[in-house]
Amino acid sequence: MRTLNRLSFGVALATLAAGCLVTRPLNAQSPAVIGVSADDTCGGRTAAASLGSAIQDRLPDAMVMTDPPANVDLAVRVAWTGPAPCRAHLDAGETSATLDLPADADAATLDEAASRVAWLADVVADTPVDTPVDAPADDASSDSPTLAGDPLTAPPAAPVVPVGLSVIPGINAPGDADETAIRRLSFTLFGSRTYGLDGFEFGLLWNHETHDVRGLQLAGVLNLVEGDVRAAQVSAGVNWVRGELRGVQFASGLNVAGDVRGVQWSGGVNVADHVRGAQFGVVNVAKTSTASIGLLNIMTEEPVYGLAWFDSDGFLRAGIQHGSDYFRTTLFAGATPAGSTRRWTAGGGFVGRIPIRDAYIELDLLASAIGVIGDTPTITVVDAGDEATVTVDRIDALAQARITAGYAFGRVAVFGGIAQNALFTQSEQHDLPWDSASPIDLGGNEPSYAFLWPSFYAGVRF
């Protein structure tokens, strides 16, 4: 990875310092607004979010927007475009700089580029407007950032009001705390529609921001943000962010966001683009995710792996595995291809993963049903007044805790490990466990026993 040319940046940014004297000052009441975008050649919205995050770390008091609308007044607009080699174009008023920034820039390179953006934003914020100075063109070499005039024509930044109260959208107090303002403290009786938030907001029913939010949002039904969020959102119903979320969403029903750097926690469904963090919910949907933990996890840009393995108890199983980087779910079925008693099995479970370059370690919790091929299961229902008992005969339950080690050759991997088995059955005599495994009487009205024993397995993922 090549580093940014420090000398070239110094020349270009020194030139920009003079050129920025013709730039409009930031609204003194408003946080500096910096917009970052990247085309698909240079990584798209994910790359823009990474660069924006580095800028945000450098400027914690600024408002950094990914893919900002064209009508937003920006202190600095950063456009990361191709074709290769990709470059970052920094626009500040009537001057601009072009910086070489590869599409696969690492964290150190992004941080160095962010430091240039932060420096430029400080220059713009501190520059007076009544002493224009023409920007000289000192260095025209191909290795140096280039300068060009391209003034922005955005409207003035939104005003900031300390406190705002909304009854419904359009009925606000004080009068300037309307949908054109950024609020520090915001309170909503029924519903609100404001420009943005930089602080705390509570809404009895819903909160609606048309641009970015920083701080904490609480709502009885809905938090809706059309821009980016650097905040915690808490709702008894739905949180919905159309831009990037950098923070936490808690909802009893539904969380929706673009790219996420943080946590989505829902009693129902979480939906996001790319997640660098975690999702906790009954159903989690994302393009990619570090860790999505739920009963159903759908990663639209992650592969569905096939599995096949054989264990020391004689079972040959095949199944699928799908999920996020650190947590996956699996479904499988199998049978004993040999032996005096032929058995079938079907089940599923959860897989915690620890990737180590091409190798990995997995911690599995699996549950499955086991029966004898040819036997017909019987279901008995006993109604004893207020209580009903359902008994399934000729089907046993097997729980397994496994430790797996594997090594991947691209998509294909080989793996093996050890499992601790717990078989729950109605039979005191069973030929599946090892001979040394003794039945444990679980008591109850019906015969119920447990067998504990270890086993070994090996297989292939494809």
PERALIN-V971840 format. One line per field, one symbol per residue. psi: psi as a letter, one per 20 degrees, with the letter a starting at -180 (. if undefined). burial: # if it has 9 or more other C-alpha atoms within 8 Angstrom, else .. A space follows every 10 residues. Layout:
psi = ???
burial = ???
//
This chain:
psi = pqrqoggggg gghhghgghi ijqqqqphiq qpppppqprh hjibhgghhg ghghghhhmh iropppmqqh jpopgppooo rbrppqqpoo pncjqqqppp oqhkprhggh hgghhggggh hhgghjprij mqpqpqngoj qiiqqqqqpm qqkqrqqqqp qhpqppgrpi oqprhilaij qpqgppppgf qrorgrpmdq ppphfqpopi bqppcpppqh gpoppibqpm rpppqieppo pibqpncppp qhfppprcqp ncppoqiepp preponcqpo rgppprgqqg oooahopooh jqqoqqqpqp rijjpoqqaq pqbahiprqq qrqaroirrh opqrqqbaaq opqnpncirq pqoqoqpqqp rpphqoqqpp poomdiqppp poqjprpppp pqppprppmc hpqqrraqqp qoppriphpp jgrqhipqqo oiarhqppqq ppqrrqqqaq p.
burial = ...#...##. ###.###### ###.###..# #########. ########## ######.#.. .#######.. .######### ##..###### ########## ###.#...## ########.# #.###.#.#. ....#..... ...####..# #..#..#### #.######## .##...##.# ########## ########## ########## ########## ########## ########## ########## ########## ########## ########## ########## ####..#### .#..###### #..####### ########## ######.... .######### ###.#...## ########## ##.......# .......##. .######### ########.. .######### ######.... ..#...#.#. ......#### ###.###### #.
//
